[in-house]
Amino acid sequence: MVLWPHAAAAGQPGTTTAPGPVFLESDDLRADFEVLRDRGVPFDRPEPEDYGFGIRAEAVDPDGNRISLRQRAAWQSSDG
């Protein structure tokens, strides 16, 4: 990860191609989604989506980078 000290690209992707989204895992994605949305994070869908592997939500940062948030299904965790 890079902390960029310059101005954001106003949502426009740069000239380089990113290989894919950054994935961040959550233990409670629905709660984290609400906090982030309330703080102004733009998501591609109005609510997290359920998939066979768990729950997913995707946001885009000001530079156009995709950030995918996910919560693993209970059957995938070492606890469950």
C-alpha positions as CSV (number, residue, x, y, z in Angstrom):
1,M,0.0,0.0,0.0
2,V,1.1,3.5,-0.7
3,L,0.1,6.7,1.1
4,W,0.1,9.2,-1.7
5,P,1.0,12.8,-0.5
6,H,-0.3,14.5,-3.6
7,A,-3.8,15.5,-4.7
8,A,-6.3,12.8,-5.7
9,A,-6.9,12.2,-9.3
10,A,-10.6,13.1,-8.9
11,G,-11.7,9.5,-9.5
12,Q,-9.8,9.2,-12.7
13,P,-7.6,6.1,-13.1
14,G,-3.9,6.8,-13.7
15,T,-2.0,5.8,-16.9
16,T,-0.8,2.5,-15.3
17,T,-3.1,-0.5,-15.1
18,A,-3.7,-1.9,-11.7
19,P,-3.7,-5.8,-11.6
20,G,-6.9,-5.9,-9.6
21,P,-8.6,-4.7,-6.5
22,V,-7.2,-4.5,-3.0
23,F,-9.1,-7.0,-0.8
24,L,-9.7,-6.2,2.8
25,E,-11.3,-8.8,5.1
26,S,-13.8,-8.0,7.9
27,D,-15.3,-9.9,10.7
28,D,-18.6,-7.9,10.4
29,L,-18.8,-6.5,6.9
30,R,-22.3,-5.2,7.2
31,A,-21.4,-3.1,10.3
32,D,-18.2,-1.9,8.6
33,F,-20.1,-1.0,5.4
34,E,-22.5,1.2,7.3
35,V,-19.7,3.1,9.1
36,L,-17.8,3.6,5.9
37,R,-20.9,4.6,3.9
38,D,-21.9,7.1,6.6
39,R,-18.4,8.6,6.4
40,G,-18.9,9.2,2.6
41,V,-17.2,6.2,1.0
42,P,-18.9,5.5,-2.4
43,F,-19.8,1.9,-3.0
44,D,-20.8,0.2,-6.3
45,R,-24.0,-1.2,-4.7
46,P,-26.4,0.2,-2.0
47,E,-25.8,-2.9,0.3
48,P,-23.2,-5.7,0.6
49,E,-23.9,-8.8,-1.5
50,D,-24.1,-12.4,-0.3
51,Y,-22.1,-15.0,-2.2
52,G,-21.3,-18.6,-1.7
53,F,-18.0,-17.6,-0.1
54,G,-19.4,-15.0,2.2
55,I,-20.3,-11.3,1.9
56,R,-18.8,-8.7,-0.4
57,A,-18.9,-5.0,-1.1
58,E,-16.8,-2.9,-3.4
59,A,-15.7,0.7,-3.2
60,V,-13.6,3.0,-5.4
61,D,-11.1,5.4,-4.0
62,P,-10.6,9.0,-5.3
63,D,-8.0,7.8,-7.7
64,G,-10.2,5.1,-9.3
65,N,-8.7,2.1,-7.5
66,R,-11.1,-0.7,-6.6
67,I,-11.2,-1.8,-2.9
68,S,-13.1,-5.0,-2.3
69,L,-14.3,-5.7,1.2
70,R,-15.3,-9.2,2.2
71,Q,-16.3,-11.4,5.1
72,R,-15.7,-15.1,4.7
73,A,-18.6,-17.5,5.1
74,A,-18.6,-19.3,8.5
75,W,-17.6,-22.6,6.8
76,Q,-14.4,-21.0,5.6
77,S,-13.2,-19.6,8.9
78,S,-11.0,-21.6,11.2
79,D,-13.4,-20.8,14.0
80,G,-16.5,-22.2,12.3
